[in-house]
Amino acid sequence: MLVTTTHNIEGRKIKEYLGLVSGEAIMGANIFKDFFAGIRDIVGGRSTSYEKELRMAKDIAIKEMIEQAEGLGGNAILCIDLDYETVGQGGSMLMVSANGTAVKLED
């Protein structure tokens, strides 16, 4: 499955537009990660625990989107847009949503 943020794939013609596909992932941050991330914010540096959670949420959202596109018979997703939000009381959860257009490319 070709997945891209661009509107087309150079050298490939779009045979059929199959529609919008999306995927979402909401990840909760636990108290220990919050505590150590707070310390890291004070002393400086990167919060690798949050970076890993963010990467995992992005991967889940993209995987769901790919599964939808495959279910429609697509072989590519164009115009991918990733959005990141915090949700829940006090922004205690991280949400990643991925959206794009499933297409069937000519061989």
VOKOLMAR-636274 format. One record per atom (N, C-alpha, C): y, x, z; residue number from 1; residue in three letters. Coordinates in pm, 1 decimal, always signed. Layout:
// VOKOLMAR-636274
<<Y, X, Z>, NUM, 'ALA'>
...
//
This chain:
// VOKOLMAR-636274
<<-117.8, +84.5, +0.0>, 1, 'MET'>
<<+0.0, +0.0, +0.0>, 1, 'MET'>
<<+124.0, +89.0, +0.0>, 1, 'MET'>
<<+206.8, +72.7, -101.7>, 2, 'LEU'>
<<+333.6, +144.2, -106.2>, 2, 'LEU'>
<<+435.6, +66.3, -22.8>, 2, 'LEU'>
<<+504.5, +135.2, +65.7>, 3, 'VAL'>
<<+602.6, +73.1, +154.2>, 3, 'VAL'>
<<+730.3, +154.4, +143.3>, 3, 'VAL'>
<<+841.1, +88.1, +106.0>, 4, 'THR'>
<<+965.0, +161.6, +83.6>, 4, 'THR'>
<<+1087.9, +76.7, +118.8>, 4, 'THR'>
<<+1196.0, +145.7, +147.7>, 5, 'THR'>
<<+1323.1, +77.4, +173.2>, 5, 'THR'>
<<+1400.5, +52.3, +44.1>, 5, 'THR'>
<<+1352.5, +105.5, -66.4>, 6, 'THR'>
<<+1423.1, +91.5, -193.8>, 6, 'THR'>
<<+1390.8, -42.9, -261.0>, 6, 'THR'>
<<+1467.7, -75.7, -364.5>, 7, 'HIS'>
<<+1451.0, -202.2, -435.2>, 7, 'HIS'>
<<+1345.6, -195.9, -545.4>, 7, 'HIS'>
<<+1301.1, -76.1, -578.4>, 8, 'ASN'>
<<+1197.6, -60.6, -680.3>, 8, 'ASN'>
<<+1124.0, +70.1, -659.0>, 8, 'ASN'>
<<+1016.9, +88.6, -733.9>, 9, 'ILE'>
<<+940.3, +212.9, -731.1>, 9, 'ILE'>
<<+957.3, +275.7, -869.5>, 9, 'ILE'>
<<+1016.6, +392.0, -873.4>, 10, 'GLU'>
<<+1044.7, +455.1, -1001.2>, 10, 'GLU'>
<<+917.1, +471.2, -1083.2>, 10, 'GLU'>
<<+925.5, +427.0, -1208.7>, 11, 'GLY'>
<<+812.5, +438.1, -1299.8>, 11, 'GLY'>
<<+712.1, +324.0, -1289.5>, 11, 'GLY'>
<<+734.7, +229.0, -1200.2>, 12, 'ARG'>
<<+642.9, +115.4, -1182.8>, 12, 'ARG'>
<<+721.5, -14.1, -1202.6>, 12, 'ARG'>
<<+664.9, -106.2, -1279.5>, 13, 'LYS'>
<<+728.2, -235.8, -1301.4>, 13, 'LYS'>
<<+672.7, -338.2, -1203.2>, 13, 'LYS'>
<<+761.4, -425.2, -1159.5>, 14, 'ILE'>
<<+718.9, -533.0, -1070.3>, 14, 'ILE'>
<<+661.5, -644.5, -1155.9>, 14, 'ILE'>
<<+536.5, -676.2, -1130.1>, 15, 'LYS'>
<<+466.8, -781.1, -1204.5>, 15, 'LYS'>
<<+495.7, -917.7, -1143.6>, 15, 'LYS'>
<<+502.5, -923.0, -1009.0>, 16, 'GLU'>
<<+520.6, -1051.5, -941.5>, 16, 'GLU'>
<<+581.7, -1029.5, -803.5>, 16, 'GLU'>
<<+678.9, -1114.8, -770.0>, 17, 'TYR'>
<<+734.8, -1117.0, -634.5>, 17, 'TYR'>
<<+653.7, -1218.0, -553.8>, 17, 'TYR'>
<<+602.2, -1175.0, -439.5>, 18, 'LEU'>
<<+512.7, -1260.5, -362.0>, 18, 'LEU'>
<<+579.5, -1323.8, -239.9>, 18, 'LEU'>
<<+694.6, -1273.5, -202.3>, 19, 'GLY'>
<<+768.1, -1334.2, -92.2>, 19, 'GLY'>
<<+792.5, -1240.0, +24.7>, 19, 'GLY'>
<<+863.4, -1293.7, +121.8>, 20, 'LEU'>
<<+901.1, -1220.4, +241.7>, 20, 'LEU'>
<<+780.1, -1198.5, +331.8>, 20, 'LEU'>
<<+766.9, -1078.3, +384.0>, 21, 'VAL'>
<<+665.0, -1047.9, +484.0>, 21, 'VAL'>
<<+734.3, -985.1, +603.8>, 21, 'VAL'>
<<+675.9, -1004.8, +721.0>, 22, 'SER'>
<<+739.8, -951.8, +841.1>, 22, 'SER'>
<<+635.0, -913.3, +944.4>, 22, 'SER'>
<<+675.9, -833.3, +1037.7>, 23, 'GLY'>
<<+592.7, -794.4, +1150.1>, 23, 'GLY'>
<<+681.7, -770.0, +1269.7>, 23, 'GLY'>
<<+631.1, -802.1, +1387.0>, 24, 'GLU'>
<<+708.3, -783.5, +1508.5>, 24, 'GLU'>
<<+620.3, -719.4, +1615.2>, 24, 'GLU'>
<<+683.6, -644.8, +1703.1>, 25, 'ALA'>
<<+614.2, -588.3, +1818.8>, 25, 'ALA'>
<<+712.6, -586.6, +1934.6>, 25, 'ALA'>
<<+667.2, -635.4, +2049.0>, 26, 'ILE'>
<<+748.2, -631.7, +2169.9>, 26, 'ILE'>
<<+670.8, -550.2, +2272.7>, 26, 'ILE'>
<<+733.6, -445.7, +2320.4>, 27, 'MET'>
<<+669.5, -354.5, +2413.8>, 27, 'MET'>
<<+745.2, -357.8, +2546.1>, 27, 'MET'>
<<+671.3, -373.3, +2654.7>, 28, 'GLY'>
<<+731.7, -369.8, +2787.4>, 28, 'GLY'>
<<+737.3, -227.7, +2838.6>, 28, 'GLY'>
<<+845.4, -194.1, +2904.3>, 29, 'ALA'>
<<+858.4, -61.2, +2965.4>, 29, 'ALA'>
<<+822.3, -74.7, +3113.0>, 29, 'ALA'>
<<+734.4, +12.2, +3159.9>, 30, 'ASN'>
<<+695.6, -0.8, +3299.7>, 30, 'ASN'>
<<+790.3, +74.0, +3392.2>, 30, 'ASN'>
<<+779.4, +48.5, +3519.6>, 31, 'ILE'>
<<+874.0, +101.4, +3617.8>, 31, 'ILE'>
<<+872.7, +254.2, +3624.8>, 31, 'ILE'>
<<+755.8, +317.1, +3606.8>, 32, 'PHE'>
<<+749.9, +463.0, +3614.5>, 32, 'PHE'>
<<+820.5, +527.5, +3495.7>, 32, 'PHE'>
<<+802.5, +470.6, +3377.1>, 33, 'LYS'>
<<+872.5, +523.1, +3260.6>, 33, 'LYS'>
<<+1023.2, +506.5, +3279.9>, 33, 'LYS'>
<<+1065.6, +390.1, +3331.9>, 34, 'ASP'>
<<+1208.0, +366.6, +3357.2>, 34, 'ASP'>
<<+1262.9, +468.9, +3456.5>, 34, 'ASP'>
<<+1186.9, +495.8, +3562.0>, 35, 'PHE'>
<<+1231.1, +589.8, +3665.6>, 35, 'PHE'>
<<+1250.3, +729.1, +3607.0>, 35, 'PHE'>
<<+1148.0, +777.8, +3535.4>, 36, 'PHE'>
<<+1157.2, +912.3, +3480.1>, 36, 'PHE'>
<<+1258.9, +921.1, +3366.7>, 36, 'PHE'>
<<+1274.3, +813.5, +3291.6>, 37, 'ALA'>
<<+1377.3, +812.7, +3187.0>, 37, 'ALA'>
<<+1515.8, +819.2, +3250.4>, 37, 'ALA'>
<<+1533.6, +750.8, +3364.1>, 38, 'GLY'>
<<+1661.8, +756.4, +3435.9>, 38, 'GLY'>
<<+1693.1, +896.6, +3482.9>, 38, 'GLY'>
<<+1592.4, +967.2, +3535.3>, 39, 'ILE'>
<<+1611.6, +1106.0, +3577.3>, 39, 'ILE'>
<<+1648.2, +1192.0, +3457.5>, 39, 'ILE'>
<<+1579.2, +1171.6, +3347.3>, 40, 'ARG'>
<<+1605.5, +1248.6, +3225.6>, 40, 'ARG'>
<<+1748.5, +1223.5, +3177.3>, 40, 'ARG'>
<<+1797.4, +1097.8, +3190.7>, 41, 'ASP'>
<<+1934.6, +1067.7, +3151.2>, 41, 'ASP'>
<<+2035.0, +1145.7, +3235.5>, 41, 'ASP'>
<<+2003.6, +1162.2, +3363.9>, 42, 'ILE'>
<<+2095.2, +1233.2, +3454.0>, 42, 'ILE'>
<<+2097.8, +1382.1, +3422.4>, 42, 'ILE'>
<<+1980.4, +1442.2, +3404.0>, 43, 'VAL'>
<<+1973.0, +1587.0, +3383.2>, 43, 'VAL'>
<<+1979.7, +1626.0, +3236.2>, 43, 'VAL'>
<<+1971.9, +1530.4, +3148.1>, 44, 'GLY'>
<<+1978.0, +1559.3, +3005.1>, 44, 'GLY'>
<<+1839.7, +1575.0, +2945.2>, 44, 'GLY'>
<<+1831.7, +1565.9, +2815.2>, 45, 'GLY'>
<<+1704.1, +1580.7, +2745.9>, 45, 'GLY'>
<<+1660.4, +1450.4, +2683.2>, 45, 'GLY'>
<<+1546.1, +1456.5, +2617.7>, 46, 'ARG'>
<<+1493.0, +1341.0, +2546.1>, 46, 'ARG'>
<<+1392.6, +1267.6, +2633.4>, 46, 'ARG'>
<<+1387.1, +1137.5, +2617.3>, 47, 'SER'>
<<+1288.8, +1056.6, +2688.7>, 47, 'SER'>
<<+1168.5, +1035.5, +2597.8>, 47, 'SER'>
<<+1071.4, +1125.5, +2608.1>, 48, 'THR'>
<<+956.8, +1118.8, +2518.1>, 48, 'THR'>
<<+873.1, +994.4, +2540.2>, 48, 'THR'>
<<+870.3, +940.9, +2663.2>, 49, 'SER'>
<<+791.7, +819.7, +2687.2>, 49, 'SER'>
<<+849.9, +702.8, +2608.9>, 49, 'SER'>
<<+983.7, +690.6, +2606.6>, 50, 'TYR'>
<<+1044.8, +583.2, +2528.8>, 50, 'TYR'>
<<+1029.5, +607.8, +2378.7>, 50, 'TYR'>
<<+1037.9, +732.6, +2338.1>, 51, 'GLU'>
<<+1020.9, +763.8, +2196.2>, 51, 'GLU'>
<<+881.1, +725.3, +2149.4>, 51, 'GLU'>
<<+780.4, +751.9, +2231.4>, 52, 'LYS'>
<<+643.8, +714.1, +2195.4>, 52, 'LYS'>
<<+628.8, +562.9, +2186.6>, 52, 'LYS'>
<<+686.7, +489.3, +2281.4>, 53, 'GLU'>
<<+681.1, +343.1, +2279.4>, 53, 'GLU'>
<<+750.4, +288.8, +2154.6>, 53, 'GLU'>
<<+865.0, +344.2, +2122.0>, 54, 'LEU'>
<<+940.2, +301.4, +2004.4>, 54, 'LEU'>
<<+860.6, +325.8, +1877.5>, 54, 'LEU'>
<<+799.6, +443.2, +1865.7>, 55, 'ARG'>
<<+718.4, +476.7, +1748.9>, 55, 'ARG'>
<<+597.8, +383.7, +1738.1>, 55, 'ARG'>
<<+533.5, +354.2, +1851.4>, 56, 'MET'>
<<+417.6, +265.8, +1852.3>, 56, 'MET'>
<<+457.0, +124.7, +1809.2>, 56, 'MET'>
<<+569.7, +75.3, +1860.7>, 57, 'ALA'>
<<+615.9, -58.1, +1823.9>, 57, 'ALA'>
<<+647.3, -65.1, +1674.2>, 57, 'ALA'>
<<+710.1, +38.8, +1620.9>, 58, 'LYS'>
<<+741.1, +42.2, +1476.8>, 58, 'LYS'>
<<+613.1, +39.9, +1394.7>, 58, 'LYS'>
<<+514.6, +119.2, +1433.8>, 59, 'ASP'>
<<+387.1, +124.5, +1362.0>, 59, 'ASP'>
<<+316.0, -11.2, +1363.6>, 59, 'ASP'>
<<+318.1, -79.4, +1477.2>, 60, 'ILE'>
<<+255.7, -211.7, +1487.8>, 60, 'ILE'>
<<+325.0, -311.1, +1395.9>, 60, 'ILE'>
<<+458.3, -312.6, +1397.7>, 61, 'ALA'>
<<+534.2, -406.8, +1314.8>, 61, 'ALA'>
<<+507.6, -382.0, +1166.5>, 61, 'ALA'>
<<+504.1, -257.1, +1124.7>, 62, 'ILE'>
<<+478.1, -225.1, +983.7>, 62, 'ILE'>
<<+334.9, -262.3, +946.3>, 62, 'ILE'>
<<+239.7, -237.0, +1035.4>, 63, 'LYS'>
<<+100.3, -272.8, +1008.2>, 63, 'LYS'>
<<+85.7, -423.5, +987.7>, 63, 'LYS'>
<<+150.8, -503.5, +1071.8>, 64, 'GLU'>
<<+145.0, -649.8, +1055.2>, 64, 'GLU'>
<<+203.8, -691.7, +920.6>, 64, 'GLU'>
<<+313.3, -629.3, +882.4>, 65, 'MET'>
<<+377.4, -661.2, +755.1>, 65, 'MET'>
<<+285.5, -626.9, +638.3>, 65, 'MET'>
<<+218.9, -512.3, +645.5>, 66, 'ILE'>
<<+125.4, -471.0, +540.6>, 66, 'ILE'>
<<+9.8, -570.1, +530.4>, 66, 'ILE'>
<<-43.8, -613.5, +645.0>, 67, 'GLU'>
<<-153.6, -710.3, +643.8>, 67, 'GLU'>
<<-111.9, -840.8, +577.0>, 67, 'GLU'>
<<+10.0, -886.1, +601.7>, 68, 'GLN'>
<<+59.1, -1008.0, +534.9>, 68, 'GLN'>
<<+68.3, -987.8, +384.5>, 68, 'GLN'>
<<+121.8, -873.0, +343.3>, 69, 'ALA'>
<<+136.7, -845.3, +200.0>, 69, 'ALA'>
<<+0.2, -838.4, +131.3>, 69, 'ALA'>
<<-96.9, -775.5, +196.3>, 70, 'GLU'>
<<-231.4, -768.7, +140.0>, 70, 'GLU'>
<<-290.9, -909.0, +127.8>, 70, 'GLU'>
<<-266.1, -994.1, +226.5>, 71, 'GLY'>
<<-314.8, -1131.6, +222.8>, 71, 'GLY'>
<<-257.0, -1211.2, +107.3>, 71, 'GLY'>
<<-138.3, -1173.0, +62.6>, 72, 'LEU'>
<<-74.9, -1239.4, -52.2>, 72, 'LEU'>
<<-116.7, -1176.4, -185.0>, 72, 'LEU'>
<<-195.1, -1068.4, -179.5>, 73, 'GLY'>
<<-238.0, -1000.1, -301.0>, 73, 'GLY'>
<<-143.2, -891.0, -345.9>, 73, 'GLY'>
<<-53.4, -848.5, -259.1>, 74, 'GLY'>
<<+44.2, -746.1, -295.6>, 74, 'GLY'>
<<-11.2, -605.9, -285.2>, 74, 'GLY'>
<<+53.5, -514.8, -358.3>, 75, 'ASN'>
<<+16.9, -374.5, -348.3>, 75, 'ASN'>
<<+136.6, -286.6, -313.8>, 75, 'ASN'>
<<+249.9, -352.2, -279.8>, 76, 'ALA'>
<<+368.7, -278.3, -236.9>, 76, 'ALA'>
<<+461.1, -371.9, -158.7>, 76, 'ALA'>
<<+543.0, -310.3, -73.6>, 77, 'ILE'>
<<+647.5, -384.2, -2.2>, 77, 'ILE'>
<<+777.7, -309.8, -26.2>, 77, 'ILE'>
<<+874.8, -381.3, -78.0>, 78, 'LEU'>
<<+1004.8, -323.4, -109.9>, 78, 'LEU'>
<<+1110.3, -370.9, -10.6>, 78, 'LEU'>
<<+1222.2, -300.8, -8.9>, 79, 'CYS'>
<<+1340.0, -339.7, +69.5>, 79, 'CYS'>
<<+1309.9, -353.5, +218.6>, 79, 'CYS'>
<<+1230.2, -263.0, +273.4>, 80, 'ILE'>
<<+1195.4, -268.5, +415.2>, 80, 'ILE'>
<<+1321.2, -255.0, +500.1>, 80, 'ILE'>
<<+1331.2, -339.8, +600.9>, 81, 'ASP'>
<<+1439.6, -333.0, +698.3>, 81, 'ASP'>
<<+1377.3, -333.3, +837.1>, 81, 'ASP'>
<<+1411.0, -234.2, +916.7>, 82, 'LEU'>
<<+1362.9, -226.3, +1054.5>, 82, 'LEU'>
<<+1477.9, -256.6, +1148.8>, 82, 'LEU'>
<<+1452.8, -343.4, +1245.0>, 83, 'ASP'>
<<+1552.9, -377.3, +1346.4>, 83, 'ASP'>
<<+1495.7, -349.3, +1483.6>, 83, 'ASP'>
<<+1580.4, -298.3, +1571.3>, 84, 'TYR'>
<<+1541.3, -264.8, +1707.8>, 84, 'TYR'>
<<+1631.8, -341.1, +1803.6>, 84, 'TYR'>
<<+1571.3, -407.1, +1901.9>, 85, 'GLU'>
<<+1647.2, -484.3, +2000.6>, 85, 'GLU'>
<<+1582.7, -468.4, +2137.4>, 85, 'GLU'>
<<+1661.0, -489.4, +2240.6>, 86, 'THR'>
<<+1603.5, -501.5, +2373.7>, 86, 'THR'>
<<+1607.5, -648.9, +2410.0>, 86, 'THR'>
<<+1502.6, -696.0, +2473.5>, 87, 'VAL'>
<<+1491.1, -836.9, +2512.2>, 87, 'VAL'>
<<+1441.9, -844.6, +2655.9>, 87, 'VAL'>
<<+1445.7, -962.2, +2710.7>, 88, 'GLY'>
<<+1400.5, -982.6, +2847.6>, 88, 'GLY'>
<<+1513.6, -961.9, +2946.1>, 88, 'GLY'>
<<+1485.4, -993.6, +3069.0>, 89, 'GLN'>
<<+1586.2, -981.6, +3173.7>, 89, 'GLN'>
<<+1625.6, -835.4, +3191.1>, 89, 'GLN'>
<<+1753.4, -808.1, +3172.8>, 90, 'GLY'>
<<+1802.4, -671.1, +3186.0>, 90, 'GLY'>
<<+1758.5, -579.2, +3073.9>, 90, 'GLY'>
<<+1714.5, -635.6, +2961.9>, 91, 'GLY'>
<<+1671.2, -553.1, +2848.9>, 91, 'GLY'>
<<+1545.8, -472.9, +2880.3>, 91, 'GLY'>
<<+1454.0, -533.9, +2954.6>, 92, 'SER'>
<<+1335.6, -462.5, +3002.1>, 92, 'SER'>
<<+1226.5, -446.2, +2896.6>, 92, 'SER'>
<<+1244.0, -506.6, +2780.5>, 93, 'MET'>
<<+1142.6, -496.0, +2675.8>, 93, 'MET'>
<<+1208.7, -452.3, +2545.7>, 93, 'MET'>
<<+1132.2, -383.3, +2465.6>, 94, 'LEU'>
<<+1179.8, -334.0, +2336.6>, 94, 'LEU'>
<<+1113.5, -414.1, +2226.2>, 94, 'LEU'>
<<+1191.9, -464.9, +2132.6>, 95, 'MET'>
<<+1138.2, -539.6, +2019.9>, 95, 'MET'>
<<+1173.0, -466.6, +1890.3>, 95, 'MET'>
<<+1072.1, -450.3, +1806.3>, 96, 'VAL'>
<<+1092.3, -394.0, +1673.1>, 96, 'VAL'>
<<+1045.7, -498.1, +1573.3>, 96, 'VAL'>
<<+1130.2, -528.5, +1476.4>, 97, 'SER'>
<<+1089.4, -619.9, +1370.1>, 97, 'SER'>
<<+1103.9, -547.4, +1236.6>, 97, 'SER'>
<<+1007.2, -573.4, +1148.5>, 98, 'ALA'>
<<+1006.1, -514.7, +1015.2>, 98, 'ALA'>
<<+998.6, -628.2, +914.3>, 98, 'ALA'>
<<+1083.7, -624.1, +813.8>, 99, 'ASN'>
<<+1087.7, -726.1, +710.0>, 99, 'ASN'>
<<+1096.2, -658.8, +573.3>, 99, 'ASN'>
<<+1035.9, -722.6, +474.8>, 100, 'GLY'>
<<+1041.5, -670.0, +340.0>, 100, 'GLY'>
<<+991.9, -772.4, +239.9>, 100, 'GLY'>
<<+990.6, -735.4, +114.6>, 101, 'THR'>
<<+946.0, -823.6, +7.5>, 101, 'THR'>
<<+815.0, -770.4, -48.6>, 101, 'THR'>
<<+711.9, -853.4, -37.1>, 102, 'ALA'>
<<+580.8, -817.0, -93.4>, 102, 'ALA'>
<<+584.5, -838.9, -243.4>, 102, 'ALA'>
<<+533.2, -741.4, -316.7>, 103, 'VAL'>
<<+527.7, -750.0, -462.9>, 103, 'VAL'>
<<+393.7, -701.0, -513.6>, 103, 'VAL'>
<<+367.1, -739.2, -637.6>, 104, 'LYS'>
<<+250.9, -685.8, -707.6>, 104, 'LYS'>
<<+307.6, -599.7, -820.8>, 104, 'LYS'>
<<+273.8, -471.6, -816.8>, 105, 'LEU'>
<<+320.2, -379.6, -920.1>, 105, 'LEU'>
<<+218.2, -370.2, -1032.2>, 105, 'LEU'>
<<+266.5, -349.6, -1154.1>, 106, 'GLU'>
<<+173.8, -326.8, -1265.8>, 106, 'GLU'>
<<+107.8, -191.7, -1246.6>, 106, 'GLU'>
<<-14.0, -179.4, -1294.9>, 107, 'ASP'>
<<-87.2, -51.6, -1283.5>, 107, 'ASP'>
<<-34.9, +50.4, -1379.8>, 107, 'ASP'>
//
